[in-house]
Amino acid sequence: MLLHLTIDNVAIADHLEVEFHPGMSAVTGETGAGKSIMLDALGLALGDRADSSAVRPGAERADIHASFDIRAIPAAKQWLSERELQAGDDCLLRRVVTAEGRSRGFINGRPATMQDLREIGELLVDIHSQHAHQSLLRKPQQRALLDAYAGTTDALDTLAGQVAHYRSLRERLEQRILHRDEHSARAQLLAYQVEELDGLALGPDELPALEQEQKQLANGDGILQACQHALALCREGELNVASILGQALRSLAEVDPKTRALSEAEQMLDSARIQVEEASHNLQGFLDDFELDPARMRAVEERLDAIYQLARKHRLQPEQLAGFHAELRAELAGLGGGDSDIEALSAEVDAALAACRATAAAVSKARSKAANQLQKLVEKQLQALAMGGCRFRVALTPLDGNEPHPQGAEDVEFLIATNPGSEPAPLGRIASGGELSRISLAIQVATAQSSAVPTLVFDEVDVGIGGATAEVVGNLLRELGSRSQVICVTHQAQVASKAQQHLSVRKTSARNTVRTTVQPLQHEEKIQEIARMLGGLQITDQSLAHAREMLNLTH
């Protein structure tokens, strides 16, 4: 609900702070006092279009803050959370308009677009007035009202998900059919390439091992001679490393006593002797196993040639073949089974379409039943509002085509006939401004128990009515206020007397400036204001008594 509205430098208002209460609030005042300023400012906070004319003359900018309690509005909480704009149970909307006509919006202190303000605003406030932006004239809002009344909101959420799934499957099927020949040719090519690479059967570390072996075999004679010479130097012949180290060790063994340096030298020579023996052993082992094998040489070179040729064929480096092989396998597996895949996907599409149609049929049935009930309830309320000759209809027009729609199988539109004998037609085409306000009121009262919008604003819904009908309007607004927060701008004493909160708007002049003020009225002040509304500027004892009686009857 709306808690607080702060207005700075809007039109003729320099600074206004208004607190709103639950239930019904009436806003009254003389014509031209500035009652519409509050609604215009609230509309700006909710994302209405603005220009420099909204700014008080002489001021640099207009600034509006609207604070809401959203504890009971889960849709608003979710909207804010999805955009990381949440601030607990509060929602603060701010709009700044400069004297040059530039505009900025904020949600909970963070910059926001006008579209953002409008989207969150639609979840918080519904303004019903004689202006073109009234939501009831929009067919999507009419559909939303009917669906809320029919209890089909959850089913429509399900339907939206089903339609999205169906469309995704259908698009996949269309793409598979469109590219069937291309798909088949690609599958054949992949199968051939994978079979060729399977035949090569290249091991994970085979290529570097083959290349190493090929180098070794190609240099076999040189390797053999080098190893034999190294072995001879280590331990064979009259003069070799092992015997020299042995002589050095024997010479040092006879030294006594040894210094630290001599001991360390002796240890290093002994270590060198051991390493020379190990190296000799390794060289001998290599020579024992080594053999010049021309057949093996040919086999290695043929294997490497097969690998290199296949790599050149695919324009790859030889070491890239294994990864390429895995990629081709994965792509081939992803292509599936051709026509059999198309048949399976087609069956999925048919099943998804059937699910959409079943849910849409259930929604249609609930809408049809709710439409009949809503027509009767609205006409009953219209009769109480001195519009008994009106006929209200909810038209459910089947949508063209066989494709499922996330909003159901039919278009929803509210129709009205205000004159006997005339055919019902869309609200905006038939109803006048005053009639439209009362029709809106009748619909809101009829759907109040299912309405998701917590704050309803009615701007002069009593235009063109008076007497007993005005009292009925007041009673309806008060009843609506027991379920939602209702803010009503009114000129009718019978309406204002029904409000729990009464705000008086006044215009004052001083030093060639005009100011608008808003004052919450206490009981005696309410009596004075209602008496003024009943009798004009001259407040008589009779009008005061009448006003007191009206309040006593209500409260």
Helices and strands as residue ranges (DSSP letters): E 2-10, E 13-19, E 24-28, H 35-45, G 52-54, E 61-69, H 74-82, E 90-98, E 103-107, E 110-112, H 114-124, E 125-128, G 135-137, H 139-150, H 153-178, H 180-200, H 206-218, H 220-235, H 241-253, H 260-289, H 294-313, G 318-320, H 321-335, H 339-384, E 391-398, E 410-417, E 425-426, H 427-430, H 433-447, G 448-450, E 455-459, H 467-481, E 485-489, H 493-496, E 501-510, E 513-520, H 523-535, H 541-554
